[in-house]
Amino acid sequence: MDIRKVTGLNMECPECFERFDELGRRPKALPCGHAFCLKCLETVDRCFIDKKEFTLLPIELPDHHNSMAMLRSNINSTSGSYVHVFCRDCNKPAEEKCIIEKHKISSRKQFLFEQLVQKLNLTHSPFHPQNSQKFVESLTEVEVAEAIQMMSGQTTPTNILLRGGNTRWLAELPQGCGKDDDDNAKIFRSILFLLRQKGILPQEVILTAEVKKPIQKPKVDPECVLDLNNITSGKDQTRYTTEKEKLMSEDQLLKIRRLIGLYCDGDKKWTHQLLQRLAPVLEEVHLYNFHLEHLEAVLAMPELRWLVLEDTKIPNMKDDELPKITLQHQSKVEFLWANVFNRNYEDRLCKFIVKKFQASVQILCVPLPEYHAHAVSFFGDLELPNLKMLLYMSRYCGSDNCAGVMVALRKRFPGLKIVCLACDRTDNFDD
């Protein structure tokens, strides 16, 4: 197999068949779109292929950018290959033998992305991929590698909100990245967008009958994270029965500390059993479309520190119908994302959940009514002694409404950092 077909680029001049370089064999682009080396073009005034004339001197012709980029990306390679793809098995730029021997290959950037996933601890609100396109296009491998190195050291205990378009990210920043306009903070923010664009975090994919998505078996990674998006977010749960049974019987299952991407509605029984089995050891849980039994399992987790709840299948309940569940342990939850308003905008269940973790929660994200008096009344009997940041979502966030809500919340929580996730308003504005 000719490895050049992998990239669609020929790194040799099609006229003299010499390899391009950055000197006499520099690839030059003709107005017609064809490319030849500088040496070959010095003796002609027209394209070798379509015979179209060009008027500039060969030295003045623009470089063929794709060929130059490929050439420079492999300038330090001693393998003899001209392709900028990375061999995961050899842990170096791929050679032709890597393709022939069917090694696992990808771009160097993709390899770095996957290393990066294990270093992130973050949550997010609904996302639209087009919002991150400019970050995706501008990010380089050097920046990704720098960010990985940056996050390998100590991180600050202070969380910072990173915002862009309709996306809200919350993550710990490395030391020295305390300001949003810091270069490293920009790199870190871009990577968060990029990870979502690459499908690391939940997204639903609909495939045609002709294209079958291969079943990806969930597995425990070295950081003790189990991501179940691939087997719980789809509509056809029957095709994943074998994978679920194998997962429940794995010896390493109890090494899990972080469980993300658990969509509960597709297979209510199995997801409940999984939560019950992992309850004694889990420190982080991300649940979607959960039922009452799933919430009960979460409330029985003594080591839980990070909880994300998105959408619920629990129906409206009157105060006397709420489950009589009490924590059998002292709450350790520091981050609570409870986006659980139901269709009738009742807040009983949301308040019920917050109340269970009120003693320990430091960062709270909840949906609030748009009217400021109702927003404040949500916190009426709640005690939040350790709260440091309040993030709220409003279904109807007009500027006037939000200003009223913000003023009321500032009076209710003086000195607290408050952010509206609908319009990015913070407590730093003029009354």
VMD Tcl script that draws the C-alpha trace (Angstrom):
set ca {
  {0.00 0.00 0.00}
  {1.27 3.46 -0.88}
  {1.10 5.39 2.37}
  {0.79 8.66 0.44}
  {-2.79 7.66 -0.38}
  {-3.62 7.97 3.29}
  {-3.30 11.73 3.08}
  {-4.02 12.32 -0.59}
  {-0.76 14.26 -0.92}
  {2.17 13.40 -3.18}
  {5.42 14.53 -1.61}
  {7.32 14.15 -4.89}
  {7.40 16.49 -7.87}
  {5.23 14.84 -10.59}
  {7.70 15.98 -13.28}
  {11.13 14.88 -11.98}
  {9.89 12.46 -9.24}
  {12.33 13.99 -6.74}
  {11.15 14.53 -3.18}
  {10.09 18.08 -2.33}
  {12.31 20.02 0.07}
  {12.54 23.60 1.34}
  {15.32 24.67 -1.08}
  {15.73 23.86 -4.79}
  {12.89 21.31 -4.78}
  {10.50 23.65 -3.01}
  {6.86 22.89 -4.03}
  {5.36 25.79 -6.00}
  {1.67 26.22 -6.82}
  {0.67 27.29 -10.34}
  {-2.46 29.39 -11.00}
  {-4.11 26.31 -12.52}
  {-3.75 24.45 -9.20}
  {-1.00 21.97 -10.09}
  {2.26 21.88 -8.12}
  {5.85 21.22 -9.21}
  {9.26 21.77 -7.68}
  {11.05 25.09 -8.19}
  {13.90 23.50 -10.15}
  {11.58 22.05 -12.81}
  {9.67 25.32 -13.23}
  {12.81 27.42 -13.78}
  {13.05 26.34 -17.44}
  {9.36 26.59 -18.50}
  {6.54 29.13 -18.62}
  {3.56 26.81 -18.65}
  {2.14 23.87 -16.67}
  {3.51 20.43 -17.54}
  {0.01 18.92 -17.29}
  {-2.58 21.29 -18.80}
  {-0.11 23.57 -20.69}
  {-1.58 26.73 -19.17}
  {0.84 29.65 -19.08}
  {1.98 31.47 -15.97}
  {3.55 34.93 -15.97}
  {5.34 35.13 -12.62}
  {8.93 34.05 -12.20}
  {9.09 30.57 -10.61}
  {10.72 31.96 -7.47}
  {7.79 34.39 -7.09}
  {5.11 31.71 -7.32}
  {3.35 30.93 -4.04}
  {4.36 27.82 -2.16}
  {2.01 24.86 -2.29}
  {0.79 25.23 1.29}
  {-0.44 21.68 1.92}
  {2.77 20.12 0.68}
  {4.88 22.57 2.67}
  {2.86 21.93 5.84}
  {3.22 18.19 5.42}
  {6.93 18.55 4.70}
  {7.58 20.69 7.79}
  {5.51 18.48 10.09}
  {7.83 15.57 9.24}
  {11.10 17.49 8.96}
  {12.56 15.74 12.01}
  {11.36 12.27 11.10}
  {14.05 9.71 10.34}
  {11.61 6.98 9.44}
  {11.54 7.72 5.74}
  {7.78 8.26 5.73}
  {6.33 11.51 4.49}
  {2.95 11.28 6.17}
  {1.98 13.16 9.32}
  {0.01 10.38 10.94}
  {0.80 8.91 14.32}
  {1.20 5.21 15.14}
  {-0.28 4.42 18.55}
  {1.44 1.04 18.73}
  {4.91 2.42 18.00}
  {4.28 5.76 19.74}
  {5.93 7.71 16.93}
  {5.15 9.04 13.42}
  {3.69 6.26 11.29}
  {5.72 4.42 8.67}
  {4.45 2.41 5.74}
  {4.99 -0.82 7.68}
  {2.55 0.47 10.32}
  {-0.20 0.55 7.70}
  {0.74 -2.85 6.28}
  {0.85 -4.45 9.75}
  {-2.49 -2.83 10.64}
  {-1.23 -0.84 13.60}
  {-3.58 1.63 15.23}
  {-2.94 4.99 13.60}
  {-4.50 8.42 13.92}
  {-3.48 12.02 13.76}
  {-1.05 13.18 16.41}
  {-3.69 15.67 17.56}
  {-6.31 12.95 18.11}
  {-3.80 10.95 20.15}
  {-3.17 13.99 22.32}
  {-6.92 14.59 22.75}
  {-7.41 11.16 24.22}
  {-4.55 11.70 26.66}
  {-6.17 14.95 27.65}
  {-9.56 13.44 28.50}
  {-8.21 11.71 31.57}
  {-6.91 15.00 32.97}
  {-10.23 16.87 32.85}
  {-12.95 17.06 35.47}
  {-15.78 19.16 34.10}
  {-19.49 19.59 33.51}
  {-21.45 21.35 30.83}
  {-24.87 22.64 29.74}
  {-26.55 21.96 26.35}
  {-24.14 22.54 23.52}
  {-24.33 23.40 19.80}
  {-21.17 22.31 17.91}
  {-21.12 25.30 15.56}
  {-20.30 27.57 18.50}
  {-16.85 26.02 18.85}
  {-15.78 25.91 15.22}
  {-13.33 28.83 15.40}
  {-11.64 27.25 18.43}
  {-11.41 23.89 16.69}
  {-9.85 25.33 13.55}
  {-7.29 27.47 15.36}
  {-5.96 24.93 17.87}
  {-2.56 23.40 17.07}
  {-0.83 20.26 18.29}
  {1.73 22.42 20.07}
  {-1.05 24.09 22.09}
  {-2.62 20.75 22.97}
  {0.74 19.32 24.09}
  {1.40 22.48 26.11}
  {-1.98 22.20 27.78}
  {-1.40 18.55 28.71}
  {1.92 19.47 30.29}
  {0.28 22.44 31.96}
  {-2.42 20.27 33.54}
  {0.03 17.61 34.69}
  {1.15 19.78 37.58}
  {-0.78 21.18 40.50}
  {-4.12 22.89 39.96}
  {-5.69 25.68 41.91}
  {-8.64 24.81 44.17}
  {-10.61 27.71 42.68}
  {-13.07 26.87 39.91}
  {-13.58 29.32 37.06}
  {-16.51 29.58 34.64}
  {-15.46 29.46 30.97}
  {-18.14 30.71 28.62}
  {-18.65 30.84 24.85}
  {-21.81 31.01 22.76}
  {-24.42 28.69 24.25}
  {-21.83 26.62 26.07}
  {-20.91 26.85 29.73}
  {-17.93 24.94 31.11}
  {-16.80 24.69 34.70}
  {-13.35 23.28 35.41}
  {-10.32 23.72 37.64}
  {-7.55 25.75 36.07}
  {-3.84 25.08 36.58}
  {-1.85 27.47 38.73}
  {-1.09 30.73 36.96}
  {-4.31 30.68 34.90}
  {-6.52 32.75 37.14}
  {-7.57 35.29 34.49}
  {-9.78 34.68 31.49}
  {-7.45 36.61 29.18}
  {-4.39 34.59 30.17}
  {-2.87 32.71 27.23}
  {-2.98 29.38 29.04}
  {-6.59 29.95 30.04}
  {-7.46 30.50 26.38}
  {-5.75 27.25 25.44}
  {-7.58 25.40 28.18}
  {-10.94 26.86 27.13}
  {-10.33 25.94 23.51}
  {-9.55 22.36 24.46}
  {-12.78 22.05 26.39}
  {-14.73 23.13 23.32}
  {-12.67 20.81 21.18}
  {-13.31 17.79 23.37}
  {-17.05 18.31 23.02}
  {-16.69 18.76 19.27}
  {-14.83 15.46 19.10}
  {-17.67 13.64 20.87}
  {-15.90 12.94 24.13}
  {-18.97 14.19 26.01}
  {-22.59 13.09 25.41}
  {-24.08 13.47 21.96}
  {-26.71 11.46 20.10}
  {-25.77 10.05 16.69}
  {-28.40 8.75 14.25}
  {-27.05 6.33 11.65}
  {-28.63 5.13 8.42}
  {-29.33 1.46 7.79}
  {-26.30 1.27 5.47}
  {-23.85 2.52 8.10}
  {-23.68 0.49 11.28}
  {-22.02 2.08 14.26}
  {-19.59 -0.46 15.78}
  {-20.38 -1.37 19.35}
  {-17.75 0.10 21.62}
  {-17.31 -1.92 24.77}
  {-17.09 0.19 27.91}
  {-13.94 -0.36 29.86}
  {-12.29 0.89 33.01}
  {-9.46 3.28 32.25}
  {-6.44 4.00 34.48}
  {-8.12 7.06 35.95}
  {-11.09 4.95 37.16}
  {-13.60 6.69 34.86}
  {-16.46 4.78 33.25}
  {-18.19 6.56 30.34}
  {-21.44 4.83 29.36}
  {-22.64 7.18 26.62}
  {-21.98 4.57 23.98}
  {-24.29 1.92 25.45}
  {-26.99 3.87 27.35}
  {-27.81 6.89 25.16}
  {-29.12 4.93 22.13}
  {-32.75 4.04 21.58}
  {-32.16 0.35 20.80}
  {-30.90 -1.00 24.10}
  {-31.29 -4.70 23.20}
  {-28.13 -4.73 21.08}
  {-26.05 -3.85 24.14}
  {-27.32 -6.64 26.42}
  {-24.10 -8.68 26.23}
  {-21.89 -5.67 26.93}
  {-23.96 -4.76 29.98}
  {-23.81 -8.27 31.40}
  {-20.03 -8.43 30.93}
  {-19.59 -5.04 32.57}
  {-21.52 -6.06 35.67}
  {-19.30 -9.12 36.07}
  {-15.95 -7.31 35.65}
  {-13.59 -7.67 38.58}
  {-12.34 -4.11 38.13}
  {-15.81 -2.55 38.30}
  {-15.42 -1.54 41.94}
  {-12.31 0.47 41.02}
  {-14.61 2.99 39.35}
  {-14.73 6.39 41.03}
  {-16.30 8.52 38.28}
  {-19.42 7.42 36.37}
  {-20.46 9.68 33.49}
  {-22.96 9.54 30.62}
  {-25.51 7.27 32.36}
  {-28.87 7.62 30.56}
  {-31.34 5.85 32.84}
  {-34.60 5.76 30.88}
  {-33.53 3.28 28.18}
  {-32.88 0.43 30.63}
  {-34.20 1.47 34.00}
  {-33.52 -1.84 35.75}
  {-29.90 -2.29 34.65}
  {-28.87 1.32 35.32}
  {-30.40 1.08 38.79}
  {-28.51 -2.14 39.53}
  {-25.26 -0.55 38.35}
  {-25.75 2.48 40.63}
  {-26.53 0.22 43.59}
  {-23.40 -1.85 43.04}
  {-21.13 1.19 42.70}
  {-22.80 3.24 45.45}
  {-20.15 2.58 48.14}
  {-17.22 3.85 46.01}
  {-18.45 6.49 43.54}
  {-17.16 10.05 43.95}
  {-18.71 11.54 40.78}
  {-21.96 10.73 38.94}
  {-23.61 12.19 35.80}
  {-27.24 11.03 35.40}
  {-29.70 11.81 32.60}
  {-33.46 11.05 32.41}
  {-33.40 9.45 35.85}
  {-36.25 7.90 37.84}
  {-36.96 7.88 41.56}
  {-35.05 4.65 42.20}
  {-31.95 6.13 40.58}
  {-32.16 9.16 42.87}
  {-32.49 6.87 45.89}
  {-29.32 5.03 44.82}
  {-27.45 8.34 44.52}
  {-28.54 9.42 48.00}
  {-26.94 6.23 49.34}
  {-23.44 7.14 48.07}
  {-21.27 8.10 51.07}
  {-18.20 9.24 49.05}
  {-20.06 11.36 46.45}
  {-18.46 14.77 45.80}
  {-19.58 15.76 42.29}
  {-23.18 15.25 41.11}
  {-24.77 16.19 37.76}
  {-28.50 15.58 37.28}
  {-30.05 16.41 33.89}
  {-33.75 15.84 33.19}
  {-35.93 13.57 35.24}
  {-38.74 11.11 34.64}
  {-40.06 11.63 38.18}
  {-43.63 13.04 37.95}
  {-44.99 16.07 39.82}
  {-45.26 15.49 43.53}
  {-46.96 17.32 46.32}
  {-44.94 18.05 49.41}
  {-46.41 15.10 51.28}
  {-45.66 12.79 48.31}
  {-41.92 13.41 48.21}
  {-39.94 10.29 49.13}
  {-39.07 9.94 52.79}
  {-35.38 9.42 52.12}
  {-32.69 10.57 54.52}
  {-28.95 10.49 54.04}
  {-27.36 7.69 56.04}
  {-24.08 9.57 56.06}
  {-22.67 13.09 56.16}
  {-22.88 14.83 52.78}
  {-19.57 15.40 50.95}
  {-21.04 16.77 47.71}
  {-19.20 19.97 46.76}
  {-20.50 20.44 43.20}
  {-24.22 20.00 42.45}
  {-25.79 20.53 39.02}
  {-29.54 19.88 39.44}
  {-31.36 20.75 36.21}
  {-34.54 18.88 37.09}
  {-37.51 21.19 36.54}
  {-40.44 19.24 35.11}
  {-42.97 20.36 32.52}
  {-45.09 22.33 34.94}
  {-42.05 24.16 36.30}
  {-42.54 22.76 39.76}
  {-39.47 23.22 41.96}
  {-40.32 20.79 44.77}
  {-38.09 17.99 43.52}
  {-35.18 20.35 42.81}
  {-35.39 21.84 46.31}
  {-35.68 18.33 47.76}
  {-32.41 17.34 46.08}
  {-30.56 20.51 47.05}
  {-31.69 20.16 50.63}
  {-30.10 16.72 50.90}
  {-26.66 18.14 50.08}
  {-27.03 21.70 51.42}
  {-24.54 21.27 54.25}
  {-21.55 20.60 51.98}
  {-22.30 22.05 48.54}
  {-19.90 24.81 47.41}
  {-20.95 25.27 43.77}
  {-24.64 25.01 42.95}
  {-26.37 25.14 39.57}
  {-30.18 25.13 39.52}
  {-33.04 26.36 37.30}
  {-34.96 29.26 38.83}
  {-38.32 30.96 38.10}
  {-38.01 34.11 36.00}
  {-39.75 36.34 38.57}
  {-37.27 37.58 41.16}
  {-39.54 37.04 44.18}
  {-40.13 33.43 43.19}
  {-36.43 32.93 42.52}
  {-35.53 34.02 46.04}
  {-38.35 32.00 47.60}
  {-36.76 28.87 46.10}
  {-34.01 29.22 48.75}
  {-36.49 30.01 51.53}
  {-35.74 27.22 54.01}
  {-32.43 26.09 52.55}
  {-29.24 26.43 54.55}
  {-26.11 26.65 52.40}
  {-23.29 27.47 54.82}
  {-20.42 26.57 52.45}
  {-21.83 27.94 49.18}
  {-19.20 29.88 47.16}
  {-20.81 30.14 43.71}
  {-24.41 30.08 42.45}
  {-25.12 29.36 38.78}
  {-28.75 29.65 37.76}
  {-30.75 28.88 34.63}
  {-33.90 30.74 33.63}
  {-36.34 29.69 30.92}
  {-37.29 33.29 30.14}
  {-34.23 35.41 30.73}
  {-35.02 38.92 29.55}
  {-32.56 41.59 30.59}
  {-35.07 43.28 32.94}
  {-36.15 40.01 34.50}
  {-32.58 38.87 34.97}
  {-31.53 42.17 36.53}
  {-34.34 41.85 39.05}
  {-33.46 38.25 39.85}
  {-29.78 39.14 40.21}
  {-30.46 42.04 42.59}
  {-32.74 39.87 44.71}
  {-30.21 37.04 44.85}
  {-27.42 39.42 45.79}
  {-29.48 40.59 48.75}
  {-30.23 37.00 49.71}
  {-26.56 35.93 49.33}
  {-24.33 38.97 49.96}
  {-20.75 38.48 48.78}
  {-21.54 35.30 46.81}
  {-20.38 34.83 43.21}
  {-23.59 34.60 41.10}
  {-23.86 33.87 37.37}
  {-26.86 33.58 35.04}
  {-26.16 30.77 32.55}
  {-28.75 32.07 30.08}
  {-27.20 35.47 29.39}
  {-23.81 35.38 31.15}
  {-24.86 38.13 33.57}
  {-22.84 38.10 36.75}
  {-23.05 39.97 40.00}
  {-20.55 42.51 38.62}
  {-22.96 44.99 37.05}
  {-24.51 48.33 37.91}
  {-27.86 48.15 39.69}
}
mol new
graphics top color blue
foreach p $ca { graphics top sphere $p radius 0.5 }
foreach p [lrange $ca 0 end-1] q [lrange $ca 1 end] { graphics top cylinder $p $q radius 0.2 }
display resetview
